[in-house]
């Protein structure tokens, strides 16, 4: 697992970092990552110290997009030829999508690469500490509708947790926060990170609701950012 450290994160970050270093893809998904094939992509998991404690940056995609319309996601997308590595991909996409200044970020680790079969993306989440938060927002309203910093305590609140059922029968974890329903790949990763960081609380896993109609199609269970 690659690590790039340029600063000291707060003490609350340490339990997560210690466990992430030993994490495997199977901790995040039951789908094995293939040794070959797939299109590389990266997403940025950006944690910061907010008014209500640790929070994570989430953006909601525009309702007019062809793929993943209206779905909350981490900033990110497919690797481009000019990207030096996966960290560069995640930071470039975050800059393009929400105006994140890469100099305000300390990259700490890369999580295991996760395969999304329905889109054939090999997604590497990049974990980072936002040491100098600044205003961000939707740079292109045609792609991003809304950007929010969601407190981890709010995500861990059992009242905000549930599982959602897609019309295909797929069931996965979800969060209701700040008017957004976070599900799919993003919710799966967040659920595991809450466990690894020691923030998770017991929640009603028997609370299962149907996804709103129309959902972002079955490929939305991946919620890998659209790559154009």
Buried (B, 14 or more C-beta within 10 A) or exposed (E): BEEEEEEEBEEBBEEBBEBBEEBEBEBBBEEEBEEEEBBBBBBBBBBBBBEEEBBBBBBBBBEEBEBBBBBBBBBBBBBEEEBEBBBBBBBBBBBBBBBBBBEBBBBBBBBBBBBBEEBEBBBBBBBBBBBEBEEBEBBEEEBBBBBBBBBBBBBBBEEBBBBBBBEEEEEBBBBBBBEBBBBBBBBBBBBBBBBBBEBBEEBEEEEEEEBEEEBBBBBBBBBBBBBE
